[in-house]
Amino acid sequence: MATDYDAPRKTDDELSEDSIEELKSRRVDKSASSVDVDETEQAEGFELPGADLSGEELSVRVIPRQYDEFTCSRCFLVHHRSQLAKEVNGQMVCRECAA
């Protein structure tokens, strides 16, 4: 809730003058404003990103792996040689997967 710091503040006398009925009506108004929404009904309207994209064409230029790069045998990402942690039986592993 936004607070206007320039507005005059109530004194202790004015605060004690607030009636119980007024306070109760404020409480009821706040609880009436909340809406109970079923999450499953709301989620049915969303279209998930796993839709059929067989008719789409790629618009990204693919560059072949360079001489100073390797493909990690665990995460299958292409890394620079400086990220090579170890090589086991001819399979290269990056630092992130080796950690």
C-alpha atoms as one frame of an Amber mdcrd trajectory, in Angstrom:
protein
   0.000   0.000   0.000   1.354   3.409  -0.950   1.930   5.888   1.844   1.699
   9.628   1.385   4.345  10.966   3.733   3.265  14.568   3.120  -0.294  13.979
   4.349  -1.082  15.084   7.900  -0.893  12.230  10.380  -3.565  11.297  12.855
  -2.940  12.045  16.478  -3.441   9.482  19.238  -6.848  10.990  19.998  -7.982
  10.596  16.402  -6.745   7.010  16.260  -8.722   6.070  19.364 -11.851   7.640
  17.822 -11.980   4.983  15.063 -14.965   2.865  15.923 -14.861  -0.896  16.075
 -17.591  -1.077  13.432 -15.483   0.972  11.034 -12.479  -1.247  11.600 -14.594
  -4.376  11.084 -16.004  -3.010   7.825 -12.464  -2.325   6.554 -11.491  -5.900
   7.358 -14.522  -7.307   5.487 -13.801  -5.109   2.456 -10.234  -6.370   2.228
 -11.226 -10.037   2.436 -13.978  -9.579  -0.161 -11.512  -8.251  -2.713  -9.520
 -11.495  -2.894 -10.627 -13.907  -5.614 -10.311 -17.678  -5.340  -8.975 -18.952
  -8.675  -8.559 -22.623  -9.480  -5.015 -23.035 -10.802  -5.826 -26.094 -12.923
  -8.598 -24.270 -14.789  -6.316 -21.324 -15.392  -3.468 -23.550 -16.634  -5.666
 -25.279 -19.234  -5.803 -22.089 -21.289  -2.015 -21.912 -21.746  -0.391 -23.274
 -24.852   2.829 -25.097 -24.000   6.010 -24.476 -25.994   6.303 -28.148 -27.065
   4.078 -27.542 -30.069   4.683 -29.113 -33.477   7.410 -27.061 -35.174   8.018
 -29.403 -38.127   7.033 -26.678 -40.607   9.473 -24.122 -39.183  12.854 -23.405
 -40.719  15.972 -22.590 -38.713  17.177 -19.037 -39.011  20.427 -19.562 -37.084
  23.741 -20.013 -38.846  25.496 -23.147 -37.569  29.285 -22.957 -37.395  31.256
 -26.220 -37.361  33.461 -27.011 -34.373  36.798 -25.203 -34.601  40.238 -26.823
 -34.250  40.684 -25.388 -30.721  37.310 -26.661 -29.448  36.065 -29.994 -28.152
  32.703 -31.609 -27.406  32.238 -32.722 -23.813  31.279 -36.398 -23.582  28.955
 -35.745 -20.613  27.033 -32.527 -21.393  27.621 -32.608 -25.196  28.395 -28.887
 -25.301  31.205 -27.474 -27.421  33.887 -25.803 -25.279  37.221 -24.130 -25.896
  40.295 -26.287 -25.190  41.004 -24.164 -22.106  37.897 -25.721 -20.501  39.192
 -29.286 -20.884  39.485 -30.927 -17.467  40.424 -34.490 -18.375  40.379 -37.077
 -21.092  39.349 -40.624 -20.190  39.625 -43.354 -22.834  39.557 -40.767 -25.605
  36.460 -39.048 -24.204  36.938 -35.407 -23.285  35.256 -33.926 -20.181  34.849
 -30.210 -19.491  35.705 -28.533 -16.170  32.066 -28.004 -15.238  31.170 -31.693
 -15.622  34.353 -32.834 -13.892  33.569 -30.760 -10.787
